[in-house]
Amino acid sequence: MFAGRYLWWMLIAIAIFLFFTMCFDYVTWLTVVSSGCARIAGSCGPIIVTMTGSMKPSGVYLAGGIILVVTIARIHYLSMSCVWGAIVAIWFVASAPFPLLLANGWTGQLKPETVLEGLPVAFLFFVAFCAYIGWSFEESGARPLGVWRALRAAISVTALYGALLALSEAPAFATIPGRLLGELRLSTSIAALQPGLHDVLTLGMARDTFAYIVLAIFVAGLAVSLLSQNPRELKARFVQPFMLRGSRQ
């Protein structure tokens, strides 16, 4: 999936999310009014429950599914390692509850401090990476993640850290074996290991301070990799503004 189509599908997914979080309640109200259910006591309840309890979350999940699919398709198109697909999937699963939390913000039931407390670091990793692969590498001829081994290694290590942190924080990863495989003992064991893994990754800090430092390194690495990958051209870009007009060739 080339960059233009990737960005187009991303905008479609964002539009779907905004519609179901901001406008769908008005659709529900219009449906209730036009159905005339208010004339019969108790008949509006099933309509409201169906639309707000099933259709609205389904729309949000649809937007998230589109984002995940097009992101993995973009990774495949750029010939990046399949490990990046697994890392993105981990970030996505760990971030899934956060958009649903934002969905309550339009009704005035959500406070800013609640958003900050519920913001997972995996969501920031996911957003940064999705924005990065939207760059038109196929037109510029650049290589995703750059050509410098040290830079690619730094980006990969920080991304792996973000995936492990997501595994340690999201309860969903502990419940998946129990739901899909029926292995309740495995789910219990994973849930018991998650706090210890989280303490190791955060260096025992109460907050995710170290995680945000790693995130900053990850974002900086992605930004640096977008620079010119030709050393001579990169040197010319930095030197040319300081050269005198008469000295330019």
Phi, psi and chi 1 to 4 in degrees:
 res  aa     phi    psi   chi1   chi2   chi3   chi4
   1 MET       -  115.2  177.4  176.7  -69.7      -
   2 PHE   -73.3  170.1   59.0   89.0      -      -
   3 ALA   -60.9  -42.9      -      -      -      -
   4 GLY   -61.3  -46.2      -      -      -      -
   5 ARG   -68.2  -36.5 -176.6  169.7  -65.3  178.1
   6 TYR   -59.9  -48.1  169.6   77.0      -      -
   7 LEU   -64.7  -37.1  -65.3  175.5      -      -
   8 TRP   -62.6  -46.1 -173.1   83.4      -      -
   9 TRP   -67.5  -33.6  -83.7  108.3      -      -
  10 MET   -63.1  -43.7  -81.9  -68.4 -172.8      -
  11 LEU   -64.3  -38.1  -68.6  175.7      -      -
  12 ILE   -61.8  -44.1  -69.5  -64.4      -      -
  13 ALA   -64.1  -41.6      -      -      -      -
  14 ILE   -64.4  -39.8  -66.4  173.7      -      -
  15 ALA   -63.8  -41.4      -      -      -      -
  16 ILE   -62.5  -43.3  -67.4  174.2      -      -
  17 PHE   -61.7  -45.6  173.4   77.1      -      -
  18 LEU   -65.5  -36.4  -67.2  177.0      -      -
  19 PHE   -63.4  -48.2  169.5   75.7      -      -
  20 PHE   -74.1  -22.6  -81.6   95.8      -      -
  21 THR   -90.8  -32.5   54.4      -      -      -
  22 MET  -103.6  -35.6  -62.9  178.5   62.3      -
  23 CYS  -110.7  -18.1  -55.8      -      -      -
  24 PHE   -67.7  -27.9 -166.1   73.5      -      -
  25 ASP   -63.9  -34.3  -69.6  -24.6      -      -
  26 TYR   -69.6  -34.3  -63.0  101.5      -      -
  27 VAL   -64.8  -40.1  175.8      -      -      -
  28 THR   -63.0  -44.8  -57.2      -      -      -
  29 TRP   -62.3  -42.6  172.4   80.5      -      -
  30 LEU   -64.7  -37.0 -177.8   61.4      -      -
  31 THR   -65.8  -41.8  -57.9      -      -      -
  32 VAL   -64.6  -42.5  170.7      -      -      -
  33 VAL   -66.7  -45.1  171.3      -      -      -
  34 SER   -72.3  -23.1   59.5      -      -      -
  35 SER   -78.0  -20.5   65.5      -      -      -
  36 GLY    71.9   20.6      -      -      -      -
  37 CYS   -69.9  -17.2   63.7      -      -      -
  38 ALA   -65.8  -18.2      -      -      -      -
  39 ARG   -70.9  -24.4  -59.2  175.2 -177.1  175.6
  40 ILE  -114.9  120.2  -56.4  175.1      -      -
  41 ALA   -61.5  130.2      -      -      -      -
  42 GLY    84.9   -4.7      -      -      -      -
  43 SER   -82.9  -14.7   59.4      -      -      -
  44 CYS   -82.5  -19.7  -66.8      -      -      -
  45 GLY   -56.9  -51.5      -      -      -      -
  46 PRO   -60.3  -34.9  -24.8   34.4      -      -
  47 ILE   -66.7  -45.7  -62.3  176.5      -      -
  48 ILE   -65.5  -42.4  -62.8  175.2      -      -
  49 VAL   -63.9  -41.6  170.5      -      -      -
  50 THR   -65.2  -44.1  -59.9      -      -      -
  51 MET   -76.4  -42.1  -62.7 -168.7   69.8      -
  52 THR   -87.4  -27.5   59.6      -      -      -
  53 GLY   -92.4  -21.9      -      -      -      -
  54 SER  -120.5  -52.9  -61.3      -      -      -
  55 MET   -70.2  -41.9  -63.4 -179.6   66.1      -
  56 LYS   -64.3  -49.9 -176.3  175.3 -179.7  178.6
  57 PRO   -62.6  -33.9  -22.8   33.7      -      -
  58 SER   -63.4  -38.2  -62.0      -      -      -
  59 GLY   -64.5  -39.2      -      -      -      -
  60 VAL   -66.8  -41.6  176.1      -      -      -
  61 TYR   -65.6  -34.5  -72.9  130.5      -      -
  62 LEU   -62.0  -44.6  173.2   62.6      -      -
  63 ALA   -61.2  -43.4      -      -      -      -
  64 GLY   -65.1  -39.1      -      -      -      -
  65 GLY   -63.3  -40.2      -      -      -      -
  66 ILE   -62.2  -44.7  -67.6  174.3      -      -
  67 ILE   -60.9  -44.6  -69.0  175.7      -      -
  68 LEU   -64.5  -44.8  179.1   61.5      -      -
  69 VAL   -64.9  -46.8  170.0      -      -      -
  70 VAL   -69.7  -29.5  -60.5      -      -      -
  71 THR   -67.2  -45.2  -58.9      -      -      -
  72 ILE   -65.5  -37.8  -66.0  178.6      -      -
  73 ALA   -63.6  -38.3      -      -      -      -
  74 ARG   -67.1  -40.1  177.8   64.8  174.6  164.5
  75 ILE   -60.8  -43.6  -68.7  173.0      -      -
  76 HIS   -64.9  -39.8  177.1   72.6      -      -
  77 TYR   -64.6  -36.6  180.0   82.2      -      -
  78 LEU   -81.2    2.2  -66.1  174.3      -      -
  79 SER    59.0   34.1  -60.6      -      -      -
  80 MET   -81.1  162.8  -60.5  176.6   68.5      -
  81 SER   -61.7  146.5  173.4      -      -      -
  82 CYS   -66.4  -16.5   58.9      -      -      -
  83 VAL   -61.7  -34.2  176.9      -      -      -
  84 TRP   -63.8  -34.1  -80.0  103.5      -      -
  85 GLY   -63.2  -41.1      -      -      -      -
  86 ALA   -66.6  -41.6      -      -      -      -
  87 ILE   -63.1  -43.7  -69.1  175.9      -      -
  88 VAL   -62.1  -41.2  164.6      -      -      -
  89 ALA   -62.1  -39.9      -      -      -      -
  90 ILE   -64.2  -46.5  -67.7  173.3      -      -
  91 TRP   -58.2  -42.2  -72.8  -19.4      -      -
  92 PHE   -64.0  -47.5  177.9   81.4      -      -
  93 VAL   -62.4  -41.5  173.3      -      -      -
  94 ALA   -67.9  -27.2      -      -      -      -
  95 SER   -91.2  -10.3  -54.2      -      -      -
  96 ALA   -55.8  -40.5      -      -      -      -
  97 PRO   -67.7  -22.4  -20.2   33.2      -      -
  98 PHE   -67.5  -45.7 -175.1   67.4      -      -
  99 PRO   -59.7  -34.4  -26.2   36.1      -      -
 100 LEU   -66.7  -33.0  -64.9  177.0      -      -
 101 LEU   -65.8  -40.5  177.5   66.2      -      -
 102 LEU   -66.4  -27.6  -66.3  179.1      -      -
 103 ALA   -61.7  -25.1      -      -      -      -
 104 ASN   -83.7   -6.6  -62.9  -36.3      -      -
 105 GLY   -71.6  -28.2      -      -      -      -
 106 TRP   -74.7  -15.7  -50.4  112.4      -      -
 107 THR   -92.7    1.7   59.9      -      -      -
 108 GLY    80.2   11.7      -      -      -      -
 109 GLN   -96.0    5.5  -58.7  176.2   -1.8      -
 110 LEU  -122.3  132.0 -166.7   62.4      -      -
 111 LYS  -102.1  151.5  -63.0 -179.6  179.5  179.2
 112 PRO   -57.2  -38.4  -24.2   33.0      -      -
 113 GLU   -66.4  -30.1   53.1  -90.4   19.9      -
 114 THR   -67.8  -37.0  -54.2      -      -      -
 115 VAL   -64.7  -44.7  175.0      -      -      -
 116 LEU   -65.4  -37.4  -65.9  177.1      -      -
 117 GLU   -69.8  -34.1  -68.7  177.0   -1.1      -
 118 GLY   -90.9    0.2      -      -      -      -
 119 LEU   -76.2  111.4  176.4   63.0      -      -
 120 PRO   -81.2  145.2   27.0  -30.1      -      -
 121 VAL   -64.0  -30.5 -178.3      -      -      -
 122 ALA   -61.1  -32.3      -      -      -      -
 123 PHE   -64.5  -39.3  179.6   78.1      -      -
 124 LEU   -69.4  -39.5  -60.0  177.6      -      -
 125 PHE   -59.5  -45.4  -86.4   96.5      -      -
 126 PHE   -64.1  -45.4 -177.4   73.7      -      -
 127 VAL   -63.6  -44.0  170.7      -      -      -
 128 ALA   -62.1  -42.5      -      -      -      -
 129 PHE   -69.8  -40.6 -176.6   76.7      -      -
 130 CYS   -62.8  -39.2  -71.7      -      -      -
 131 ALA   -66.9  -35.8      -      -      -      -
 132 TYR   -67.1  -47.0  172.8   76.8      -      -
 133 ILE   -74.3   -5.2   61.3  175.1      -      -
 134 GLY   -75.7   -8.5      -      -      -      -
 135 TRP   -65.7  140.8 -174.1  -92.4      -      -
 136 SER   -79.9   74.4   56.1      -      -      -
 137 PHE   -64.1  -34.2  -64.2   99.2      -      -
 138 GLU   -67.9  -24.5   55.1  -89.3   37.2      -
 139 GLU   -88.4  -37.7  -66.3 -176.8    3.7      -
 140 SER   -83.1  -14.7   61.7      -      -      -
 141 GLY    76.8    8.2      -      -      -      -
 142 ALA   -76.5  159.1      -      -      -      -
 143 ARG  -101.0  129.2 -179.7 -179.2  178.0 -177.1
 144 PRO   -56.1  136.7  -24.8   33.8      -      -
 145 LEU    72.2    5.6  -53.8 -178.5      -      -
 146 GLY    82.2  178.1      -      -      -      -
 147 VAL  -108.3  -10.8  -65.1      -      -      -
 148 TRP   -80.7  126.5  -60.3  -63.5      -      -
 149 ARG   -62.9  -41.5  -67.2 -176.4  178.5  179.7
 150 ALA   -62.6  -40.6      -      -      -      -
 151 LEU   -68.2  -43.7 -179.8   61.1      -      -
 152 ARG   -62.6  -38.6  -65.8  174.0   65.6   86.9
 153 ALA   -66.2  -41.3      -      -      -      -
 154 ALA   -63.9  -42.4      -      -      -      -
 155 ILE   -64.7  -42.7  -65.0  174.1      -      -
 156 SER   -66.3  -42.0  -60.2      -      -      -
 157 VAL   -66.0  -43.5  169.4      -      -      -
 158 THR   -67.2  -35.7   51.3      -      -      -
 159 ALA   -66.0  -40.6      -      -      -      -
 160 LEU   -63.9  -38.8 -179.8   60.6      -      -
 161 TYR   -60.4  -45.1  172.0   89.6      -      -
 162 GLY   -61.3  -36.5      -      -      -      -
 163 ALA   -68.6  -42.7      -      -      -      -
 164 LEU   -64.9  -38.0  -68.2  175.1      -      -
 165 LEU   -64.4  -39.6 -176.7   66.1      -      -
 166 ALA   -63.6  -40.1      -      -      -      -
 167 LEU   -63.0  -33.0  -72.3  172.4      -      -
 168 SER   -81.4  -20.1   68.5      -      -      -
 169 GLU  -100.7  -32.2  -71.1 -177.1  -21.1      -
 170 ALA   -85.4  120.0      -      -      -      -
 171 PRO   -64.5  -20.0  -18.3   30.9      -      -
 172 ALA   -61.0  -33.3      -      -      -      -
 173 PHE   -70.0  -22.8  -66.3  109.1      -      -
 174 ALA   -83.3  -29.1      -      -      -      -
 175 THR   -86.7  -19.4   59.0      -      -      -
 176 ILE   -59.7  -46.6  -73.2  175.8      -      -
 177 PRO   -60.6  -35.5  -24.4   35.1      -      -
 178 GLY   -69.7  -35.9      -      -      -      -
 179 ARG   -78.2  -43.1  -67.8  179.9  178.5  179.0
 180 LEU   -86.8  -38.6  -61.4 -178.6      -      -
 181 LEU  -106.7  -10.7  -55.8  176.7      -      -
 182 GLY    72.8   18.6      -      -      -      -
 183 GLU   -95.5   86.9  -63.4  -69.9  -20.4      -
 184 LEU   -70.3  -32.1  -63.0  179.2      -      -
 185 ARG   -66.0  -40.5  -67.2 -177.4  179.3  179.3
 186 LEU   -64.4  -40.4 -179.2   58.9      -      -
 187 SER   -63.0  -40.6  -64.8      -      -      -
 188 THR   -65.3  -39.3  -56.0      -      -      -
 189 SER   -66.8  -42.5  -60.3      -      -      -
 190 ILE   -64.2  -42.5  -65.1  174.9      -      -
 191 ALA   -62.2  -34.2      -      -      -      -
 192 ALA   -73.4  -29.5      -      -      -      -
 193 LEU   -83.0  -21.5  -68.4  174.7      -      -
 194 GLN   -60.6  -46.6  -78.6 -178.4  -41.5      -
 195 PRO   -60.5  -39.5  -23.5   34.6      -      -
 196 GLY   -66.3  -41.8      -      -      -      -
 197 LEU   -63.9  -37.4  178.3   60.7      -      -
 198 HIS   -65.8  -40.4 -176.2  -90.4      -      -
 199 ASP   -64.5  -37.9  -69.5  -21.0      -      -
 200 VAL   -67.1  -43.5  171.7      -      -      -
 201 LEU   -71.2  -31.3  -66.7  173.4      -      -
 202 THR   -95.6    7.7   57.6      -      -      -
 203 LEU    59.4   30.2  -57.0 -179.1      -      -
 204 GLY    75.6    8.3      -      -      -      -
 205 MET   -76.4  147.1  -60.7  179.7 -178.6      -
 206 ALA   -67.5  -35.2      -      -      -      -
 207 ARG  -105.9  170.8  -62.2 -177.5  178.8  179.8
 208 ASP   -88.3   44.2  -66.4  -27.7      -      -
 209 THR   -61.6  -48.1  -55.5      -      -      -
 210 PHE   -63.8  -35.2 -176.4   71.9      -      -
 211 ALA   -63.5  -38.4      -      -      -      -
 212 TYR   -70.5  -30.1  -75.9  109.3      -      -
 213 ILE   -65.5  -44.1  -65.6  175.0      -      -
 214 VAL   -63.7  -39.7  176.8      -      -      -
 215 LEU   -60.5  -41.8  172.6   64.0      -      -
 216 ALA   -63.1  -39.1      -      -      -      -
 217 ILE   -65.2  -40.4  -62.4  173.5      -      -
 218 PHE   -61.5  -48.0  176.0   72.9      -      -
 219 VAL   -65.3  -42.0  173.9      -      -      -
 220 ALA   -63.5  -39.3      -      -      -      -
 221 GLY   -63.8  -42.1      -      -      -      -
 222 LEU   -63.0  -40.4  -65.7  179.2      -      -
 223 ALA   -65.7  -42.5      -      -      -      -
 224 VAL   -65.8  -34.5  171.2      -      -      -
 225 SER   -67.3  -15.6   69.7      -      -      -
 226 LEU   -83.1   -9.9  -66.1  176.9      -      -
 227 LEU   -68.0  168.6  -64.2  174.7      -      -
 228 SER   -57.2  131.6  174.7      -      -      -
 229 GLN   -90.8    2.2  -63.5  174.6    9.4      -
 230 ASN   -98.6  113.8 -173.9  -17.9      -      -
 231 PRO   -56.1  -39.1  -23.8   33.6      -      -
 232 ARG   -66.8  -43.1  -66.0 -177.8  179.2  178.4
 233 GLU   -66.3  -38.0 -177.8 -178.7   -8.4      -
 234 LEU   -65.0  -41.0 -178.8   61.3      -      -
 235 LYS   -63.8  -40.6 -179.7  179.3  178.8 -179.5
 236 ALA   -63.7  -36.1      -      -      -      -
 237 ARG   -64.0  -38.8  -73.4 -174.1 -180.0 -177.5
 238 PHE   -83.3  -30.2  -76.9   99.8      -      -
 239 VAL   -84.7  -35.8  172.8      -      -      -
 240 GLN   -56.6  -42.2 -173.6  174.8    3.5      -
 241 PRO   -63.1  -21.2  -23.1   35.1      -      -
 242 PHE   -98.3   -1.8  -59.0   99.1      -      -
 243 MET   -84.9  145.0  -68.2  177.6   63.1      -
 244 LEU   -71.5  152.5  -61.6  176.0      -      -
 245 ARG   -60.2  -39.0  -66.4 -176.8  178.2 -179.6
 246 GLY   -72.2  -18.9      -      -      -      -
 247 SER   -91.9   -8.0   62.1      -      -      -
 248 ARG   -77.4  142.4  -64.1  179.5 -177.2  178.1
 249 GLN  -108.7      -  -61.3  178.7   -3.7      -
